[in-house]
Amino acid sequence: MDETAFRTRLPDREQVRRRLVGAGLVGVIFYVPDQSLGSAAVIAAMVFVLLLAIDTAETAIGDYAGNVAVGGLLIVFAGTVMWPWLPGLLAGTAAGGWLVFDGIQHLRHGESRAEYAHLQDHDGGALSGVLRALVRRLMEPFRL
């Protein structure tokens, strides 16, 4: 494998820096109520690794590989943590299932996020136009 081809698959320095800052913020959020620096550092490290893995998957596989990964994690979370609470289980499974379905559909058809910027546009007022754009986006994987 060519070394330059491998480099293009890895996240660049700016992406790594943004993910590091984001993971640090998650660590701070978890530090405030718990006051445990060790557990906050472990959580921040896990979030950092997860975010970089998703970025690497999106770079190597396609734009919507992150949807598949996050949707799968959401289904696992709902099944393991939310199972005693039925509304949480149903909501988590439905949201995760939609993310997985959406990601797989877009990956199957080779479509990127740049091709769907028009779905963010909407006609109508502030509330009705945003609602139309949301419904259009939610129905997008069924169109493919």
Disulfide bonds with the S-S distance in Angstrom:
none
